[in-house]
Structure formats: structure tokens, C-alpha cells
């Protein structure tokens, strides 16, 4: 903090949920535009209401009250909010966006009977099961259809007495047993009272500068989803006449996602911006200092970063055949690739091939596991020299182990394996022999798409992206194939015939199936590494620790 700034003391106060919602509804409490979008998962929303009903603390909310007008969101929780009132102070939410959006978006939504108008809005339809059986967070649930049910209390009816009475008038008409109806109403009244009576801790900062407010935020203990470094710097470098830094980074991420590649890690895009702007310590926690001395350079470097990130994403997609951005082994790889394409947007064939080799070697050798500022500074210097043709890119190959010993998608080595296997077996056939696009499957699905063949074996060779008809497991579908007619189905998934025969035997054959397929895949991996000019010394299998950012 500068010595010419007065000391600001946070002022904790207590407020009811209704007070918070009212302030938002009047435009007096707003979310600054540099905050990250709403990213909570549906289960996090349910857990919030379960915690409130139990009286558990959900963390304080940090509000910056100022006469200054800061660009802010026009909607919270998917609901429009009015503009800030003229001539009055406005409180900007610095910490608590996810929690506040959940409360406002669920409790202030109009009560309706039926599904949400917008398909994506189903997450805001949360109901409390009033029956005595549900336990824990199971008491709260999303209800996509929105169809009336006497035992489900829509939280949209909790805060408004008229909606509450209207809902329970329907309950009385639909439940024939008066005692049961009375029981449901009593439980609903108790739930509504617990939510309405829940006391929130609001920490207000009055009259602070934005720098002081963000510095206070950075020092407070927080729960929930933290403000990322790019949002802190965005707040500190905010300019009234142009979009915030965070929103520009969002634009870059969204533009790459629109190509079908998926969302790049936004923090890596921010670090690429720092590097291209000339910052050497891209891991720095001193964001207020970075914002002070790099303010103009950061905004000026945005167009170059945009171009460099797009070129890096294109290289990942077409140069190394990464199927989706979410399978990028290390986010630091994106930073370094962006730096390369910033310096050298049109590489020579030799540079391109060396870059491909670098990508696979660093992915297979845990090169960026626990990367430090010093390590990344050196890597950036080497990448800049390589891009300028003043040096070579020659990573250490002594620890290369391309095959993960277990399938763990939090592991860089496993993500690299998925990318390799997707490119090695691009044309997949389902159990009926019909082709399907494996990249499309990876785009739309989560880890559940990697299905086990046999139980209790964590090796990658025991995982398949194999489409089957409903109620048919992978093991049964494979055993049901007929050779030689279905041999091409096995080939499309990298399953040797001898491994399949062992699988059909059952018993110990299940284990031998995984052994045989592992051996087959390792041979293919060694051949791939050899084509890249990457020697594999000793065992090809490496640990699959949680090392991917």
C-alpha cells in the first residue's frame, strides 16, 4: 500500500439473506465486470442451501462501497438487475460472486410450473424434498421438468409470501390426507424460516481505492471460488473507457473454444499475456506491483497475445493432434508455445518438428510438475532463443516414460496418453461395427467415457471409448463379437486378437487381456517415440501422479 493512502479498516456487519437480495434487486449491490463468470457446478449450489439450512457458515462476503462507478454486470444468477441508483453509493462484490449468484438466481426467480424457458437455466430450479427420508444434501435437488409435486418445495417460493401460499394451496388440493398435507406445510415453513433467518457476514470497505480493496481481499481468508490473478490485475488496471483485462482474456478463451477445441486454461492465457508483455516472473504473487508497473504494457500486449494463443492452439490441435484443450498435459506448455508463436508466427519445418518433439518429451517426463518461477523464466528464455533461431530446443529425454502406470486424468502423462491414443486409432467402430467420431465423444463427455473392460485394473489398457447399445457393458459387448467378421472393430480400438481370445476365456484371461493389450500399446508408443527421435530408456511406464495444473 502506498504511504499516501489512508489505512482502510474492514467493517464486518450481519445481514439476513433478504437484506442481501433486496440490495441486489435495487441495484445497490453489484458484481464488478472484472469478476470471473458463474462457474459453480450444480452440486455446489445444492450444498450451499444445505449448509444454510443447517446454519453452517458459508464464508463472509466482501463488499467495496464507493461513489466511484465501476463497470459491472447487468445480470446476476441469470436475472437482470436495475442500473445503480443515481447519487448513491454502490457496493461492489469482491468476494462471494458464486454464492451470491446462487442465492439470487434461485430465490429471486419467478415461480413457474414446468421446465425453464431456456434449457441452460435448469440449474436455477432447486427444490427441497419435504419428506422425512432424504438425508444430507440429498434433501436439495435440481428438478429439470419443474412439474408440480406436493413433497417438493420450489425455493423460488420461499422468499415471497404470495408464492408460498399459492404453492401450498395446490398442495392442500392434491394431497387427500389432511395430516400429510399439514406435515408438508409445517416442514416447508420451517425450511423457509431457516433460509430467511440465516445471518450472513458482510465485510464492507468504505471509501477505499480499488487498489486498497483488492489488497484487502487478497489478505482475507476466503471460502468458495477464489478470484484468479488475472482478475486481481484486471481490477487494479481497470480503465473506464475499455473492456477489463479479465473480459478480454475471456474473449480469447471463448474464441478458441468456438473453433471446437474447447476452453484453454484462462490462467495460462493470463501468464502468456504477462510473458509477452515482458514480465519475467509469470508466477509472481505480487499482483499489485505487477499491475502498477505493467498497466499500459498489459493492455497493449493483448492483440499480440490473442494472435499467439490462437497459433499455439492451432499447433496443439493440428501439430500434435491434441483432441481437446482439456487434455493439455501442462498449462505451462501453452504459455511457452504462445511465446514461441509470438516471436515466430511462421516457423520453419525444422522448428515445427522440434516443437512437436519438445511437446511430447515434456509431457512424458513430468517436466513441469511443480514448476517454479525460476524454472519457467529459464524455459521462456530458451523458447525465445529457439524462436529467434539463436538456439535449439533440446529437452532432457532421460526420464521419458510415455505409458502411465495407471489411468488418472489429473496426470499430465495420462492426458498425453489420451492424445496419442486418439491420434493412433482415429477411426473407431462401435459394437455394431458403425464408425463414430472419437474426438466428438471426448468433446462432449467427461471421464466416464473411458470405460473399464474388466474390474479392478487401473491400467490404461483396461480403458476403452467403446459405444455399446443400452444396458450392454463393454465386457459383454466385446465377448459378443464374432471373428473374422468383427476383427476390424478390435483393430479400431487397438485390441490384439490374442488379447480378445483371453478375454473370452474369462477368469485369469481377464488379467492376461490387460497384459497383452498393454504390451501391444507399449510397442506402438515406442514406435511413435522413435519416429520423433525420442529414445525410451528402461521401463516405458511412469507414475501418473496428480501433476497437471
Secondary structure by P-SEA (a helix, b strand, c coil): ccccccbbbbbbbcccaaaaaaaaaacccccccccccccccaaaaaaaaaaaaaccccbbbbbbbccccccccccccccccccccccbbbbbbcccaaaaaaaaacccccccccccccccccccccccccccccccccccccccccccccccccccccccaaaaaaaaaaaaaacccaaaaaaaaaaaaaaaaaaaabbbbbbbbccccaaaaaaaaaacccccccccaaaaaaaaacccccccaaaaaaaaaaaaaaaccccccaaaaaaaaaaaaccccccccaaaaaaaacaaaaaaaaaaaaaaaaaaaaaaacccccccccccccaaaaaaaaaaaaacccccaaaaaaaaaaaaaaaaccccccccaaaaaaaaaaaaaaaacccccccccccccccccccccccaaaaaaaaaaaaacccccccccccccaaaaaaccccccccccccccccccccccccccccccaaaaaaacccccaaaaaaaacccaaaaaaaaaccaaaaaaaaaaaaaaaaaaaaaaaaaccccccccccccccccc
